[in-house]
Amino acid sequence: MQTRVGYAGAAAPMPTYRDIRGHAEVFRVTFDPARVDYAALLERYRERHTPRRGFGQYRSILFPQDEHQLLEIQRYLRRLAGDAQPEIIAPNTPEARFWDAEDYHQKYRLRRNHALVRALEDELGADWDRWTIATKLNALRAPGFDASPWLATLSPAVTRALERA
């Protein structure tokens, strides 16, 4: 699984943090449906997201990528009857286009650990924040996330930087 933060939800091109252009701040989750159930992702969304109504950059939106995901979202929303309902943006529309946020927004928690970022850059290159390991490291202290299966696979430099965090 891999995540990116960015902007979506409006047709205007090239939004930025300083010029949101009608978009919302969103995150994209890239996952393997053979390994991760979409319904389970929706549950995690509900656990971690405070629903917001309205039209601003912090509104609640879901972006199904296909008919299967749309049906899962509809089932999910029926169970939430009475709660604030997120906006649903249809696939393949201008509003569904995802624009990457600026680099300083990607893996925000990790970026505060400069030694870890340097170690990741040395090992993975300048696009270290696009790797699955960066997503996992960014979630290390998240409730319910078990990092033990892969922590032992980290390089010594990354492990040392992580221990200093």
N, C-alpha and C positions, 0 to 999 in steps of 0.2 A: 504494500500500500504506500502511496506517495501523496503528499499534499502540497498545494500552492495557494497562496492568498492572492486575491485580485479583485476585479470589478466586473459586474455583469448586471443585467436587469434593465438596460436602456439601449436604444438603437444608436446613440451618438458614438462615434469612433474615438479611440485613444483617450480614455479617462485617466486621470492621475489623482493622487491624494489631494492635491491643491485645486483640481478642477474635475470634480466627480461627475459632472455632466449628466445627472439623473440616475446614475448607476448606484448600486449598493455595494458595500464591502462584503465580499464573499470568499469562501474557500472551495477549492476543487479537490476532490478525492479521486485518485486513480487507483483502481483496485481490480483484482482478479476475481470475477464472480464464482469461479470454481473453488475459491478459498474463503471468500468473504460473502456472506449473504446480505443482499441489499436491504432486506427488512431489518437485519441487525444494525446496519449503518443508520437507518432511520431512528432506531431506538437510541443509539448513541447521540444522534443529533438532538433528540428530545431531552436526554439527560444533561446535555452540556449547553443547550441554547435556550435563552430567555426569549420567548416569542414577542415580537413587536409589530404593532399595526402601523399603517401609514405608508408614506411614500419617500421617506428619506434614505440616506445612505446606510442606515442601520436597520432597515426593515427585514422581515423574515421572508426568505424566498427559497424555493426548492426548484432544481433544474433537472428533471428527468431526461435521460439521454435516449430513451426509447419507450415503446408502448408497455413493455414489461415493467419498467421502473415507474411509469405513470400509474399503472394499476396498483402497484405496491404502495405508492404515495396515497392513492385514493383510499385503500384499505386502512392505512395508517391514520389518515385524517378522520375517518369514520370513528375510530377508537378514541380520538381526541375531542369528540363533540363537546362544545362549550368552551374549549380552550381557544386562545387566539390562533387563527388559522394562517399558515404562511401562504404567500402568493406562489402560484405555480407558473413557471415560464415554459412554454412548449418548446420541444427540441427543434433545432434547425430554424430558429427565428433570429432576427438581429439582436433581440433582447437576451437571447441565450448565449451569445458570444462571450467568452471569457477573456479578459485582458489581465495579464500578469501585473501585480502591484510592483512598485519599485523594489529594488533589491533589499533596501534596508528594512522592508516589511517582512521579507521571507525569513522564516525560522527566527523570529524576533527574540525569543528566549535564548536561543543558542548564540546569537550575535553578541550578547552581552559578555560571553566568555571568550575573550579575544585569543587566549592560548588555544582553546579548543577549535576555534575557527581557523587559526593558522595551521594547526595539525590536520584538519579536514582539507584545507586548501592544498597542503603539501601532498596529501595522500590521494585526493580525488580531483583536484584541479579547481579552477575558478568557479565552476558551476556546482560546487559541493552541495549547495542547498537544494538541488534537484534530485539528489540521490535518496533512496529509501532510508538509508541509515540516518540521514539528517532528520527525516520525519520521525523516526523512532527516538533519536536523541532529544528532539524537541518535546516529545511526549513522556520523557522519563519519569517525571514526578506526577503524571496524571493518574488520578485514582483508577484502579482496575487495570492498569497497563503493566503487564509482566515482561520485563526486559531481560530476565535471566537467560532465556535460550540463546540470545545472540550477543550479550555483553562480552562473553569470553572470546568472541571472534574479532574483537576490535584490535587494531594495531597497538603496540606499546605506547606510541606517541599520543594517540587519541585517548587511550586509557589513562595515561598520566594527566593529560589536560582535563579530562572529565573528573578525575579524583580531586583536582584542585578547585573544582566549581563549588 
